Amino acid sequence: MRLARYLLKKNIVKPVANQRGLALLVVLWVLAVLTVIVGQYSYGVRNETNSTRNFRDSAQAYYLARAGIYRGIELLLDNASQKTDPEKEPLLFGVPLPRESLGNGHFSVILEDLSGRINLNLATRELLQLLPAGLDLGEDERGTIVDSIEDWRDEDSLHRLLGAENAYYNALPEPYDCGDGAFFAPGDLLFVKGVDKELYQVMAKRVTVFPLQEDLNASRKKRSNRRRRGPDAARAVRQEPQQQVNINSAPREVLQCLPGISAASVAAILEARKEKAFTSLGEVQSVFQEGYAQAARFITLKSGDYYSITSVGLVDEAGMQRSVAAVVRLDREKKQYTIVSWCDNAVMAGE
């Protein structure tokens, strides 16, 4: 108190004339600070709530998509019994199946018989020559791709006329070894001489690699270092060479490869397959507008054992969507299946 009186007496500190104004100013500053704190807290809580809701909806959509995969497997197994039940309608491939509801969402499924694609590991040279068909390439460029694919999948070190082996790949700015074994995935095409990213975008929709002999998980570890594949390269299951593609499941990109086929014929085949599968080559011929005689030797109705299933799960209220793709092998005699490939966040590919 003595200090305060002394300061006032010496006019060092002057009394405030209106204490109410100062109090109001302090209150306003406190309110402003509290408003900022509360606003920041509310913003954080709202973000946290939205994140939790999105996580929940994403998880629900993902498991809806998984349910679609197993629904597709069920349909494939059921379709395998068609021979014992002639009245049963064949399963349609390459077209979206009717969506099915489950819980608070639904899933959509597309099935594909991979026998409708060109098998990089089993296709004959004549069938491989269709792979770059329809692309803006010269004859030598097409020959380079075909020769290089054959060099990549064989186990010797001798290259074909336009192909490539280790001498070519090791001389690249970022060198790596030639495959000298089976193609493990369509993406391996990107490493083959003559194939760039633009060509791969088209070719990837035309090819498959299954079946493979070795376990896929082990193969991924073995092939993580592409620079040296050596004796641990993937091996294709020894089967008869592929000479034809299944017309009932061949995607548009494969149909466009067939010699002599017109755009009108491709459209007619895709449209006919939406209604029912072809049961005879006579039905196929009746749909062709032109070019059947040239394409006939590459066409079959025989199904394979490997199938691609792509499923999209959607939560109705939230609009959240997730997709899953898998490749399964069917054992028709035992009515069993094996999942040989699985990919989350896949792209839903329709016609």
C-alpha positions in Angstrom: 0.0 0.0 0.0 2.8 2.4 0.9 4.4 1.7 -2.5 1.1 2.4 -4.3 0.6 5.7 -2.4 4.1 6.8 -3.1 3.7 6.1 -6.9 0.5 8.0 -7.0 1.9 10.9 -5.0 4.9 11.2 -7.4 2.6 10.9 -10.5 4.5 7.9 -11.6 1.2 5.9 -11.9 -2.0 7.7 -12.8 -5.3 6.3 -11.6 -7.6 5.1 -14.4 -10.6 7.4 -14.7 -13.0 4.7 -15.9 -12.4 1.2 -14.6 -15.5 -0.2 -16.4 -14.0 0.5 -19.8 -10.8 -1.5 -19.0 -12.9 -4.4 -17.6 -15.0 -4.5 -20.8 -11.9 -4.5 -22.9 -10.5 -7.4 -20.9 -13.7 -9.4 -21.1 -13.8 -8.9 -24.9 -10.3 -10.2 -25.3 -11.1 -13.2 -23.1 -14.2 -13.9 -25.1 -12.2 -13.7 -28.4 -9.6 -16.1 -27.1 -12.2 -18.5 -25.9 -14.1 -18.3 -29.2 -10.9 -19.3 -31.1 -10.2 -22.2 -28.7 -13.7 -23.5 -28.8 -13.8 -23.1 -32.6 -10.6 -25.0 -33.0 -11.8 -27.7 -30.7 -15.1 -28.1 -32.6 -13.2 -28.2 -35.9 -11.0 -31.0 -34.6 -13.9 -32.9 -33.2 -15.8 -32.6 -36.5 -12.7 -33.8 -38.5 -12.3 -36.7 -36.1 -15.9 -37.7 -36.4 -15.8 -37.5 -40.2 -12.6 -39.5 -40.3 -14.2 -42.2 -38.1 -17.3 -42.2 -40.2 -15.3 -42.5 -43.4 -13.2 -45.3 -41.9 -16.4 -47.2 -40.9 -18.0 -46.7 -44.3 -14.8 -47.7 -46.1 -14.5 -50.9 -44.1 -18.2 -51.7 -44.8 -17.7 -51.1 -48.5 -14.6 -53.2 -48.5 -16.3 -56.2 -46.9 -19.2 -55.8 -49.3 -16.7 -56.1 -52.1 -15.2 -59.2 -50.5 -18.7 -60.7 -50.2 -19.0 -60.1 -54.0 -15.8 -62.1 -54.6 -17.2 -65.1 -52.7 -20.6 -64.7 -54.4 -18.8 -64.9 -57.7 -17.0 -68.0 -56.6 -20.3 -69.5 -55.6 -21.7 -68.7 -59.1 -18.7 -70.3 -60.8 -19.0 -73.5 -58.7 -22.7 -73.6 -59.4 -22.0 -73.0 -63.1 -19.5 -76.0 -63.1 -22.5 -78.3 -62.5 -24.2 -77.2 -65.7 -23.2 -80.3 -67.5 -25.3 -82.4 -65.1 -28.2 -79.9 -65.5 -28.7 -79.1 -69.2 -31.7 -76.8 -68.4 -29.5 -74.4 -66.4 -28.6 -71.2 -68.2 -24.8 -70.8 -68.7 -23.1 -68.0 -66.7 -22.4 -64.8 -68.6 -18.8 -63.5 -68.6 -17.5 -60.0 -69.2 -20.8 -58.2 -68.3 -21.9 -56.8 -64.9 -24.1 -59.3 -63.1 -27.3 -58.0 -61.4 -26.2 -56.2 -58.2 -27.1 -57.8 -54.9 -28.1 -56.1 -51.7 -26.4 -56.9 -48.4 -27.0 -55.1 -45.1 -27.0 -51.3 -45.8 -25.3 -51.6 -49.1 -24.8 -53.7 -52.2 -22.1 -55.2 -54.5 -21.7 -55.6 -58.2 -19.6 -58.4 -59.8 -18.0 -59.0 -63.2 -16.7 -62.5 -64.0 -14.2 -63.3 -66.7 -13.0 -66.7 -67.9 -9.3 -66.1 -68.6 -9.3 -68.6 -71.4 -10.6 -65.7 -73.4 -7.3 -63.9 -73.2 -3.9 -64.6 -74.8 -1.7 -66.5 -72.4 1.8 -65.1 -72.4 3.2 -68.4 -71.2 1.3 -70.9 -73.3 0.2 -69.1 -76.5 1.7 -70.4 -79.8 3.7 -68.0 -81.9 0.7 -67.7 -84.3 -1.6 -66.6 -81.5 1.1 -64.3 -80.1 1.3 -62.5 -83.4 -2.3 -61.3 -82.8 -1.2 -59.5 -79.6 0.0 -56.3 -81.3 -2.7 -56.4 -84.0 -4.6 -53.2 -84.6 -1.8 -51.1 -83.1 0.0 -48.4 -85.0 3.1 -50.5 -85.5 5.3 -51.5 -88.4 5.9 -55.1 -89.3 9.4 -55.1 -87.8 8.0 -53.6 -84.6 5.4 -56.3 -84.3 8.0 -58.9 -85.0 10.3 -57.5 -82.3 7.5 -57.8 -79.7 6.6 -61.3 -80.6 10.3 -62.5 -80.8 11.1 -60.8 -77.5 8.2 -62.4 -75.7 9.3 -65.8 -76.9 12.9 -65.0 -75.8 11.7 -63.8 -72.4 9.8 -67.0 -71.7 12.2 -69.6 -72.9 15.1 -70.7 -70.8 18.0 -70.5 -73.2 20.3 -67.5 -74.0 19.9 -67.5 -77.7 17.8 -64.6 -79.1 15.6 -64.8 -82.1 16.1 -62.6 -85.2 14.3 -59.5 -83.7 14.3 -60.6 -80.1 16.5 -60.0 -77.1 18.4 -61.8 -74.3 20.7 -60.6 -71.5 23.1 -58.8 -73.9 20.4 -56.3 -74.8 18.8 -55.9 -71.4 22.1 -55.6 -69.6 23.2 -52.7 -71.9 20.2 -50.6 -71.1 20.7 -47.4 -68.9 19.0 -49.3 -66.1 20.1 -52.9 -66.8 18.3 -56.0 -65.8 18.3 -59.7 -66.9 16.1 -61.3 -69.4 13.3 -63.3 -67.8 14.3 -66.8 -69.1 11.2 -68.2 -67.5 7.4 -67.7 -67.3 5.7 -64.4 -67.2 4.6 -63.8 -63.6 2.2 -61.0 -64.3 1.0 -59.0 -67.3 3.2 -56.1 -66.0 6.2 -58.1 -67.0 5.5 -57.0 -70.5 6.8 -53.6 -69.6 10.3 -55.1 -69.4 10.1 -56.8 -72.8 12.0 -55.2 -75.7 9.6 -53.2 -78.0 6.9 -52.6 -75.4 6.4 -49.2 -73.9 3.8 -47.9 -71.5 1.4 -46.8 -74.2 1.4 -50.2 -75.9 1.2 -52.0 -72.5 -2.0 -50.1 -71.6 -3.7 -51.9 -74.6 -1.9 -55.2 -74.4 -2.5 -55.7 -70.6 -6.2 -56.1 -71.4 -5.4 -58.8 -73.9 -3.2 -61.2 -71.9 -3.1 -63.5 -68.9 -0.3 -65.5 -67.3 -2.1 -68.3 -65.4 -1.4 -71.0 -64.5 1.9 -70.8 -62.8 3.6 -73.7 -61.2 5.1 -72.1 -58.1 3.4 -70.5 -55.1 2.7 -66.9 -55.9 3.6 -65.5 -52.4 7.0 -67.2 -52.6 7.5 -66.0 -56.2 6.9 -62.3 -55.2 9.8 -62.5 -52.7 12.0 -64.3 -55.2 11.4 -61.8 -57.9 11.5 -58.6 -55.9 14.9 -58.0 -57.4 14.4 -58.1 -61.2 18.1 -57.5 -61.9 18.9 -61.1 -61.2 16.2 -63.7 -61.7 18.4 -66.7 -62.4 17.2 -70.2 -61.4 14.4 -69.0 -59.2 12.3 -67.6 -62.1 8.6 -68.4 -62.3 7.7 -71.5 -64.2 4.5 -72.1 -66.1 2.5 -75.2 -65.5 3.3 -77.6 -68.4 0.2 -77.7 -70.5 -0.7 -77.9 -74.1 0.1 -74.7 -76.1 -2.8 -72.3 -76.4 -3.9 -72.0 -80.0 -7.4 -70.4 -79.5 -9.3 -68.0 -77.3 -12.7 -68.6 -75.7 -15.2 -66.5 -77.7 -17.6 -66.5 -74.8 -15.3 -64.6 -72.5 -12.8 -62.8 -74.8 -12.8 -59.1 -73.9 -13.3 -56.4 -76.6 -9.5 -55.8 -76.9 -9.0 -59.5 -77.7 -11.8 -59.7 -80.2 -10.3 -56.7 -82.0 -7.1 -58.8 -82.5 -8.8 -61.5 -84.5 -7.9 -61.4 -88.2 -10.6 -60.2 -90.6 -13.0 -59.2 -87.9 -14.8 -55.9 -88.3 -15.9 -53.4 -85.7 -19.5 -54.3 -86.4 -18.8 -58.0 -85.7 -17.1 -57.1 -82.4 -20.1 -55.0 -81.4 -22.5 -57.8 -82.4 -20.6 -60.5 -80.4 -20.5 -58.3 -77.3 -24.2 -57.5 -77.6 -25.1 -61.2 -78.2 -23.1 -62.3 -75.1 -25.2 -60.0 -72.9 -28.2 -62.2 -73.6 -26.7 -65.7 -73.6 -23.4 -67.5 -74.1 -22.7 -69.1 -77.5 -23.2 -72.9 -77.5 -21.9 -73.7 -81.0 -19.6 -72.2 -83.5 -22.6 -72.0 -85.8 -24.1 -69.4 -83.5 -20.9 -67.5 -83.6 -20.7 -67.5 -87.4 -24.3 -66.2 -87.6 -23.4 -63.2 -85.5 -20.2 -62.3 -87.5 -20.8 -59.6 -90.1 -17.7 -60.6 -92.0 -14.3 -62.2 -91.5 -15.4 -65.4 -89.8 -13.4 -67.7 -92.1 -10.2 -65.9 -91.1 -10.9 -65.7 -87.4 -12.4 -69.2 -87.0 -9.1 -71.0 -86.4 -8.5 -68.8 -83.3 -11.9 -69.3 -81.8 -13.1 -72.0 -79.3 -16.0 -72.5 -76.9 -13.8 -74.4 -74.4 -13.7 -72.9 -70.9 -10.6 -72.8 -68.8 -9.9 -73.4 -65.1 -8.8 -69.8 -64.2 -11.3 -67.0 -63.6 -11.1 -63.3 -62.8 -13.6 -61.9 -60.4 -13.9 -58.1 -59.9 -16.3 -56.9 -57.2 -17.3 -53.4 -56.1 -19.0 -52.8 -52.8 -21.1 -49.7 -52.2 -22.5 -48.3 -48.9 -25.9 -46.8 -50.0 -26.3 -43.9 -47.6 -22.6 -42.8 -47.5 -21.9 -43.5 -51.2 -18.5 -45.0 -50.1 -17.2 -47.5 -52.7 -14.4 -50.1 -52.6 -13.3 -52.7 -55.1 -11.5 -56.0 -54.9 -10.3 -58.3 -57.7 -9.2 -62.0 -57.5 -8.2 -64.8 -59.7 -9.4 -68.2 -58.8 -8.7 -71.7 -60.1 -11.7 -74.1 -60.2 -11.5 -77.9 -59.8 -14.7 -78.9 -61.5 -14.5 -82.6 -60.5 -14.1 -81.9 -56.8 -16.1 -78.6 -57.0 -13.4 -76.8 -55.1 -11.5 -73.5 -55.7 -8.2 -72.0 -55.0 -7.6 -68.2 -54.8 -4.3 -67.6 -56.6 -4.3 -63.8 -56.8 -5.9 -61.1 -54.8 -5.9 -57.3 -55.3 -7.6 -54.7 -53.2 -8.7 -51.4 -54.7 -8.9 -52.9 -58.2 -10.5 -51.1 -61.2 -13.9 -52.2 -62.2 -13.6 -53.2 -65.8 -16.7 -53.6 -67.8 -17.3 -53.9 -71.5 
